[in-house]
Each structure stands twice: as C-alpha cells, then as structure tokens.
Amino acid sequence: MEPKTSRRQRRKTINLSLNRRQVVDMFRLMDEQDKEYIYNELKKNLFLGKVNDLRNSFADNELSMEHITAEVEAVRKERYETGRQIFLSQATKICLP
C-alpha cells in the first residue's frame, strides 16, 4: 500500500511572470477564505516592512540628552516669547477629567 501524501506535498512549484492586472484578476477569482489569507499575509508583510523602515531611521538618528535638552529649551523659549507657555496649574487642569 502506498503512503498517503498531504495536499501540500503533492504541489509543484512553478515560476510565473504576472503583471499587476493579472494578479488582481486572480485575486478576484479566489474564494473569500483565500482572499482573507492573502490579505492577512500582505498586511503582515507591509507592517513588518514599515517597522523595519522605522527602526532603520532611528538607527541613523541617535539622540543625545544634550540634543533633547537643547530642543526642549528652544521650544520653551519660543513659547515664552509668544506668550504661549503652559504653567503647572494649567497643565494639571488639562490632564484632569
């Protein structure tokens, strides 16, 4: 008796060249379960790509405490000069419900 093979084991891999229109047309022909699977895979792939891009952008821009302090002081100075500074009592009112 021949051993049973799973559906996955019987599949063969082929390489195709498809344009966007052909991919979209194939997607439209899929059942809802396959569409949802493809959608979730795309979402996961895009999310991971964006996270990696964000991580790489931070790797190039290391912040020092001196840089952060200088930026805070510049904002405070600008707010003071324009009369838009926030006092502790105002901040407390903003944070409280």
Residue pairs with C-beta under 8 A, 6 or more apart in sequence:
18 26
27 35
27 38
30 38
76 85
79 85
79 86
86 94
